Amino acid sequence: MSNTNKNKYIQLGILLGVAIIIYIPIVLGLFETWYTDANYSHGFLIPVLSGYLIYDRRKALSGISLSSNYNGLIILCSGLMLYIFGTAASEYFSVRLSLIVVLTGIVIFILGTRFFKNIWFPMTFLFFMVPLPYIIYYKITFPLQLLSTQIAATILKSVGIPLILQGNIIHLQNYSLEVVEACSGLRSLMTLSALSAAIAYVYLQRFLSGILLIILTPPIAILANTGRIIMSAIVAIAFSPNLAKGIFHDISGLVIFLIGLILVSLCAIILKRIQIGKTNEEL
């Protein structure tokens, strides 16, 4: 490593140290949200995976000649302004978002755009760790509740199970199955979206294939969650309502998520094969 690069990394360490001091309360708040809100428990995984992806690029990064880019200073200042205004307005989403903007600005300012181009995905991937604003969260959650409930009710009716659909509640003969916010599917959707983005970057590597995988993820998450609702209804009818809302409810969440992850992985494999096939045709 050249002396110039060593000096750049020292400067990077100093600025990152200052940023850590400023953002300690914000990071601690993020940890608390990830720990207490199951919708964002995947947040613990995001920085770890992002760090690994940067580490995996270490050989390519070591060969880059580093040079300052003052556009990074503009991004850094923009992030700090976002932090100040967000703090003044008690708007946690803006403050948390500013952390990623500040980190991006520091990297570009000290190490340059060539370096950033090699780690753009791990840096962008950090956005998945930031909880959505509540106004957006509730606008997404309720439609997902209704959509999953309606699809499940339609399928149950088609196989001859009598029911009455009332909003997000399915009234069965012996049980009223309510699809609450926690069962809207948003939790699995957010986690699967993060994982599908990582799979697209690492495995597919082509932009179009990656976008297609990410587009396919929401329908997969919705269908998987619909399957959970259907199975809960069947368990309530065939066995007992207590079982449906008890241990089965707890276990089915993990099972359905794993099924969703398997489906996302299968889609990635199919897209990869299509990608290889097109490459062979070009050759």
Backbone torsions as a table, in degrees:
resi	resn	phi	psi	omega
1	MET	NA	132.2	-178.9
2	SER	-72.9	161.2	178.5
3	ASN	-62.2	-34.3	178.9
4	THR	-62.1	-46.3	179.5
5	ASN	-64.9	-39.1	177.9
6	LYS	-60.0	-44.5	179.1
7	ASN	-62.6	-38.5	179.0
8	LYS	-63.3	-42.7	-179.6
9	TYR	-68.9	-32.1	175.2
10	ILE	-65.4	-44.5	177.3
11	GLN	-61.9	-40.7	177.9
12	LEU	-60.8	-44.5	-179.9
13	GLY	-61.7	-39.6	180.0
14	ILE	-64.6	-47.8	-179.0
15	LEU	-66.6	-39.3	177.6
16	LEU	-65.2	-36.1	176.9
17	GLY	-62.9	-43.3	177.1
18	VAL	-63.5	-43.1	179.2
19	ALA	-61.4	-40.4	179.5
20	ILE	-61.9	-42.6	179.1
21	ILE	-61.2	-43.9	-178.7
22	ILE	-65.6	-38.7	-170.8
23	TYR	-98.8	7.7	179.2
24	ILE	-53.8	-47.9	179.3
25	PRO	-62.2	-34.9	-179.4
26	ILE	-68.9	-44.0	179.6
27	VAL	-64.5	-41.4	177.8
28	LEU	-62.8	-37.5	176.7
29	GLY	-65.4	-37.5	176.1
30	LEU	-63.6	-45.6	178.2
31	PHE	-57.0	-42.7	-179.5
32	GLU	-63.5	-42.5	179.0
33	THR	-64.3	-44.8	179.1
34	TRP	-60.2	-36.4	-176.3
35	TYR	-77.5	-36.5	-173.1
36	THR	-95.0	-23.7	-177.4
37	ASP	-110.8	109.8	-176.6
38	ALA	-60.9	-23.0	179.1
39	ASN	-64.4	-23.4	-175.3
40	TYR	-121.9	20.2	179.9
41	SER	-64.4	-20.8	177.0
42	HIS	-68.5	-11.9	-178.1
43	GLY	-58.9	-31.9	178.3
44	PHE	-62.0	-31.6	-176.0
45	LEU	-76.9	-30.3	-170.0
46	ILE	-62.4	-53.5	-179.8
47	PRO	-62.5	-35.1	179.7
48	VAL	-64.3	-47.6	-179.8
49	LEU	-66.5	-38.9	177.9
50	SER	-62.2	-44.1	178.4
51	GLY	-62.9	-39.4	178.9
52	TYR	-64.3	-41.9	-179.3
53	LEU	-63.9	-35.3	176.0
54	ILE	-69.1	-43.6	178.5
55	TYR	-60.3	-36.9	-179.3
56	ASP	-66.1	-20.7	-179.9
57	ARG	-95.6	11.2	-170.4
58	ARG	-58.7	-36.5	-179.3
59	LYS	-66.5	-44.9	178.6
60	ALA	-65.1	-37.9	-177.8
61	LEU	-70.3	-33.7	-177.8
62	SER	-66.7	-21.7	-177.8
63	GLY	-92.0	1.4	-177.6
64	ILE	-88.4	132.7	174.3
65	SER	-80.5	118.2	-172.8
66	LEU	-84.0	141.1	177.2
67	SER	-151.6	137.5	-177.5
68	SER	-65.1	145.4	175.6
69	ASN	-131.2	117.6	-173.1
70	TYR	-74.2	-8.0	170.7
71	ASN	-64.5	-29.8	177.0
72	GLY	-64.4	-32.9	178.3
73	LEU	-65.8	-36.7	176.9
74	ILE	-64.5	-43.5	178.7
75	ILE	-64.1	-41.9	179.1
76	LEU	-60.3	-46.8	179.4
77	CYS	-64.9	-37.2	177.6
78	SER	-63.1	-41.2	177.6
79	GLY	-63.4	-40.7	178.8
80	LEU	-66.9	-37.3	176.3
81	MET	-64.9	-40.3	177.1
82	LEU	-61.8	-38.8	177.8
83	TYR	-63.8	-44.8	-177.6
84	ILE	-66.0	-48.7	-178.7
85	PHE	-67.5	-38.4	178.2
86	GLY	-64.4	-40.5	177.8
87	THR	-65.3	-43.6	-179.3
88	ALA	-63.1	-34.7	-178.4
89	ALA	-93.6	1.7	-176.5
90	SER	54.0	41.4	-179.3
91	GLU	-105.6	97.3	-170.7
92	TYR	-64.8	-33.9	-178.2
93	PHE	-61.4	-46.2	-179.8
94	SER	-63.2	-41.7	-179.1
95	VAL	-64.4	-45.2	-179.7
96	ARG	-67.2	-37.8	178.4
97	LEU	-64.5	-34.9	-178.2
98	SER	-62.1	-27.3	178.6
99	LEU	-59.5	-44.4	-178.8
100	ILE	-69.5	-38.9	179.0
101	VAL	-64.0	-42.5	179.5
102	VAL	-64.3	-45.0	179.0
103	LEU	-61.1	-41.9	177.7
104	THR	-61.8	-45.1	179.5
105	GLY	-61.3	-41.5	179.8
106	ILE	-63.0	-46.1	-178.2
107	VAL	-61.9	-46.9	-178.4
108	ILE	-68.0	-40.5	-178.5
109	PHE	-64.5	-44.2	-175.8
110	ILE	-87.5	-45.1	-171.0
111	LEU	-100.8	-19.2	175.7
112	GLY	98.0	168.5	-176.3
113	THR	-72.5	-31.9	178.8
114	ARG	-61.3	-42.6	178.3
115	PHE	-65.2	-44.9	-176.8
116	PHE	-64.2	-36.8	-179.8
117	LYS	-59.5	-26.3	179.8
118	ASN	-83.6	-13.4	-179.9
119	ILE	-128.2	21.1	-175.5
120	TRP	-61.6	-38.5	-178.3
121	PHE	-69.1	-49.7	177.5
122	PRO	-55.8	-34.9	178.3
123	MET	-70.8	-44.6	179.0
124	THR	-66.1	-34.3	-179.5
125	PHE	-58.5	-26.0	-179.7
126	LEU	-62.1	-21.0	178.9
127	PHE	-61.4	-25.6	179.6
128	PHE	-68.1	-15.3	-178.8
129	MET	-86.4	-10.0	-176.7
130	VAL	-90.7	119.5	178.3
131	PRO	-60.8	144.9	178.8
132	LEU	-67.5	151.3	171.1
133	PRO	-61.5	145.5	-175.1
134	TYR	-60.5	-32.9	-179.1
135	ILE	-64.0	-36.8	177.3
136	ILE	-77.0	-39.4	-179.2
137	TYR	-56.2	-48.1	-176.8
138	TYR	-73.6	-28.3	176.9
139	LYS	-69.4	-28.0	178.6
140	ILE	-86.0	-41.0	-172.2
141	THR	-61.4	-50.8	-174.1
142	PHE	-64.0	-45.9	175.4
143	PRO	-59.2	-36.2	177.5
144	LEU	-65.7	-39.8	176.3
145	GLN	-58.0	-49.7	-177.4
146	LEU	-65.0	-43.8	-177.7
147	LEU	-62.7	-48.7	179.8
148	SER	-62.5	-39.8	-179.5
149	THR	-65.6	-44.2	-178.5
150	GLN	-65.3	-42.4	179.0
151	ILE	-64.3	-44.3	179.8
152	ALA	-61.9	-43.2	-179.6
153	ALA	-63.6	-40.6	178.7
154	THR	-62.1	-44.6	-179.6
155	ILE	-66.9	-42.2	179.4
156	LEU	-62.9	-40.8	177.6
157	LYS	-64.3	-38.4	-176.2
158	SER	-66.7	-22.3	177.8
159	VAL	-99.6	12.1	172.4
160	GLY	89.0	16.3	177.9
161	ILE	-90.6	117.9	-179.3
162	PRO	-71.3	136.6	-179.4
163	LEU	-160.4	165.7	173.2
164	ILE	-125.9	125.4	-179.7
165	LEU	-95.9	126.3	178.8
166	GLN	-134.2	94.3	-178.3
167	GLY	63.9	-117.3	179.1
168	ASN	-101.9	21.7	179.3
169	ILE	-120.7	130.1	175.7
170	ILE	-106.9	112.6	-179.8
171	HIS	-89.6	112.0	176.3
172	LEU	-97.0	-179.7	-178.3
173	GLN	-63.6	-38.0	-175.0
174	ASN	-120.4	8.4	-172.4
175	TYR	-165.0	141.0	174.0
176	SER	-105.5	112.4	-176.8
177	LEU	-93.4	110.4	-179.5
178	GLU	-100.6	126.3	177.2
179	VAL	-91.5	97.8	-176.5
180	VAL	-83.6	178.7	-177.9
181	GLU	-56.5	-41.9	-177.9
182	ALA	-64.3	-21.6	-179.2
183	CYS	-104.5	16.6	-178.1
184	SER	-72.2	-20.7	-177.6
185	GLY	97.3	-3.2	-178.6
186	LEU	-64.8	-35.5	-179.1
187	ARG	-60.7	-51.7	-179.8
188	SER	-68.6	-32.8	178.8
189	LEU	-62.2	-45.1	-177.8
190	MET	-68.0	-42.8	-179.9
191	THR	-67.4	-44.6	178.9
192	LEU	-64.5	-35.4	178.5
193	SER	-63.1	-43.2	177.9
194	ALA	-62.8	-45.7	-179.2
195	LEU	-67.2	-38.2	179.2
196	SER	-66.4	-35.5	176.5
197	ALA	-64.3	-41.6	178.4
198	ALA	-65.8	-41.7	178.5
199	ILE	-63.2	-41.9	179.7
200	ALA	-61.2	-40.7	-178.1
201	TYR	-71.6	-46.0	-174.5
202	VAL	-79.9	-41.9	-170.0
203	TYR	-96.4	-46.1	-175.4
204	LEU	-83.7	-45.6	172.5
205	GLN	68.6	-13.0	176.3
206	ARG	-102.3	139.1	-171.8
207	PHE	-59.8	-49.1	-175.6
208	LEU	-63.8	-44.2	178.9
209	SER	-62.6	-40.3	178.6
210	GLY	-63.7	-42.8	178.7
211	ILE	-63.3	-41.4	178.8
212	LEU	-61.8	-40.7	178.8
213	LEU	-64.3	-42.3	179.6
214	ILE	-65.9	-37.8	178.1
215	ILE	-65.5	-35.8	-179.1
216	LEU	-73.8	-19.2	-174.3
217	THR	-64.8	-46.7	179.4
218	PRO	-58.5	-46.3	176.4
219	PRO	-59.4	-37.3	178.6
220	ILE	-63.7	-45.1	-179.8
221	ALA	-63.2	-40.8	-179.7
222	ILE	-67.0	-44.5	179.3
223	LEU	-64.5	-40.0	178.5
224	ALA	-63.7	-42.4	179.3
225	ASN	-67.6	-36.4	175.6
226	THR	-61.3	-40.2	176.9
227	GLY	-60.5	-36.6	177.7
228	ARG	-64.2	-41.8	179.4
229	ILE	-64.5	-44.4	179.7
230	ILE	-61.1	-45.4	-179.8
231	MET	-64.9	-37.2	177.4
232	SER	-62.6	-40.8	178.7
233	ALA	-65.1	-43.2	-179.6
234	ILE	-64.4	-42.1	178.6
235	VAL	-63.3	-40.9	179.4
236	ALA	-63.2	-38.5	-179.0
237	ILE	-77.0	-46.9	-173.9
238	ALA	-77.3	-31.1	-175.7
239	PHE	-119.0	-84.0	178.8
240	SER	-161.4	148.3	177.2
241	PRO	-60.3	-34.9	-179.6
242	ASN	-61.9	-38.3	177.9
243	LEU	-67.6	-39.6	-178.2
244	ALA	-64.2	-38.6	-178.2
245	LYS	-97.7	2.8	-179.7
246	GLY	-105.4	-116.0	-174.4
247	ILE	-63.0	-34.9	179.6
248	PHE	-64.4	-40.4	-179.7
249	HIS	-60.1	-42.0	-177.8
250	ASP	-69.7	-44.1	-177.4
251	ILE	-72.3	-38.0	-175.2
252	SER	-63.1	-30.6	179.0
253	GLY	-60.0	-45.4	178.9
254	LEU	-68.5	-41.9	-179.0
255	VAL	-62.1	-46.2	-178.9
256	ILE	-64.8	-37.9	177.1
257	PHE	-63.0	-42.9	179.2
258	LEU	-63.4	-38.5	176.6
259	ILE	-63.3	-42.8	177.3
260	GLY	-60.8	-41.0	178.9
261	LEU	-65.6	-39.2	177.4
262	ILE	-62.8	-43.1	179.5
263	LEU	-64.1	-41.4	177.0
264	VAL	-62.1	-42.0	179.5
265	SER	-64.0	-41.0	177.9
266	LEU	-62.8	-41.7	177.2
267	CYS	-61.5	-40.4	178.9
268	ALA	-63.5	-41.2	179.0
269	ILE	-64.0	-42.9	179.0
270	ILE	-63.2	-45.7	179.4
271	LEU	-63.1	-36.4	178.6
272	LYS	-65.1	-41.8	179.8
273	ARG	-66.1	-39.6	176.1
274	ILE	-62.9	-41.5	179.3
275	GLN	-61.7	-44.7	178.8
276	ILE	-65.4	-40.6	179.5
277	GLY	-60.9	-42.1	179.1
278	LYS	-66.8	-37.3	178.7
279	THR	-64.2	-41.8	179.5
280	ASN	-65.5	-36.5	177.7
281	GLU	-64.8	-39.0	179.2
282	GLU	-64.8	-34.4	178.8
283	LEU	-73.5	NA	NA
